[in-house]
């Protein structure tokens, strides 16, 4: 079955860098568009970034554009989210998604001084 396992979250100070990873299995990863969403306490889920199957096209939410970068390694069936210049408002649970219905369990990112 489809499995998505996120990792790399934690507590960090504003302004630093962090990389999230999502290890995927149970489907043809190299053919799938992958997405990262996030959900902050009391807020709706937000689509953060999308990357197409070969990694040629990426899209970002305005709130993270020029700070976050989504990449993928199709040999490792893993998608990444590089978070630079973090802000307190980046605090959220970050989810890896494939298709409309498959979500990982998420990884908590907390940005606080």
C-alpha positions as CSV (number, residue, x, y, z in Angstrom):
1,X,0.0,0.0,0.0
2,X,1.0,3.6,-0.4
3,X,3.3,4.8,2.4
4,X,4.6,8.3,3.0
5,X,6.9,8.9,5.9
6,X,8.0,12.4,6.7
7,X,11.1,13.3,8.8
8,X,13.4,16.2,9.6
9,X,11.1,18.4,11.7
10,X,11.9,19.8,15.1
11,X,12.4,23.0,17.0
12,X,14.7,25.7,15.6
13,X,15.3,29.4,15.8
14,X,14.1,31.9,13.2
15,X,16.4,32.6,10.3
16,X,18.0,29.2,10.1
17,X,17.7,26.3,7.6
18,X,16.0,22.9,7.9
19,X,15.4,20.1,5.4
20,X,12.3,17.9,5.5
21,X,12.3,14.5,3.8
22,X,9.5,12.2,2.7
23,X,10.2,8.6,1.9
24,X,7.6,7.1,-0.4
25,X,6.7,3.5,-1.3
26,X,3.8,1.5,-2.7
27,X,3.4,3.4,-5.9
28,X,5.5,4.4,-9.0
29,X,7.2,7.4,-7.4
30,X,8.9,8.5,-10.6
31,X,5.6,9.1,-12.3
32,X,3.9,11.0,-9.5
33,X,3.5,14.7,-8.8
34,X,4.4,15.3,-5.1
35,X,3.2,18.0,-2.8
36,X,4.0,19.4,0.6
37,X,1.1,20.9,2.7
38,X,1.2,22.4,6.1
39,X,-1.3,23.1,8.9
40,X,-0.7,25.5,11.6
41,X,-2.8,25.5,14.9
42,X,-6.2,27.1,14.3
43,X,-5.5,27.6,10.5
44,X,-6.6,25.8,7.4
45,X,-4.2,23.5,5.5
46,X,-2.0,25.3,3.1
47,X,-0.4,23.9,-0.1
48,X,3.2,24.9,0.3
49,X,5.0,23.4,-2.7
50,X,4.5,21.0,-5.7
51,X,6.9,19.2,-7.9
52,X,6.2,17.3,-11.1
53,X,7.3,13.8,-11.7
54,X,10.7,14.6,-13.3
55,X,11.2,17.6,-11.1
56,X,11.1,20.0,-14.0
57,X,8.2,22.2,-12.7
58,X,7.8,23.4,-9.2
59,X,5.3,25.8,-7.7
60,X,5.2,27.5,-4.3
61,X,2.8,29.4,-2.1
62,X,3.5,33.1,-2.0
63,X,4.2,32.8,1.7
64,X,7.2,30.6,1.1
65,X,8.4,31.6,-2.3
66,X,12.1,32.4,-2.5
67,X,12.7,30.8,0.9
68,X,11.6,27.2,0.5
69,X,12.8,24.7,-2.3
70,X,11.1,21.4,-3.2
71,X,13.3,18.8,-4.8
72,X,13.1,15.0,-5.4
73,X,15.3,12.0,-5.9
74,X,13.5,9.4,-8.0
75,X,16.2,6.8,-7.3
76,X,15.6,7.1,-3.6
77,X,11.8,7.7,-3.9
78,X,12.2,10.7,-1.7
79,X,10.9,14.2,-1.9
80,X,12.5,17.1,0.1
81,X,11.5,20.5,1.3
82,X,14.5,22.8,2.0
83,X,13.3,25.6,4.4
84,X,15.6,28.6,4.6
85,X,15.1,31.9,6.4
86,X,12.5,30.4,8.6
87,X,9.9,32.5,10.3
88,X,7.7,31.9,13.4
89,X,4.7,31.7,11.0
90,X,6.3,28.6,9.4
91,X,5.4,26.7,12.6
92,X,3.1,23.9,11.5
93,X,2.8,20.2,10.9
94,X,4.2,19.5,7.4
95,X,2.6,16.7,5.3
96,X,3.8,14.9,2.2
97,X,1.0,14.1,-0.3
98,X,0.6,12.1,-3.5
99,X,-2.7,12.3,-5.4
100,X,-5.7,13.7,-3.6
101,X,-6.0,11.0,-1.1
102,X,-2.6,9.8,0.2
103,X,-1.1,11.7,3.1
104,X,1.8,11.0,5.4
105,X,1.4,11.4,9.2
106,X,3.3,14.7,9.2
107,X,6.3,16.1,10.9
108,X,6.1,19.1,13.3
109,X,8.2,22.1,12.6
110,X,8.4,24.8,15.3
111,X,10.2,28.1,14.7
112,X,10.7,30.0,17.9
113,X,13.4,32.0,19.6
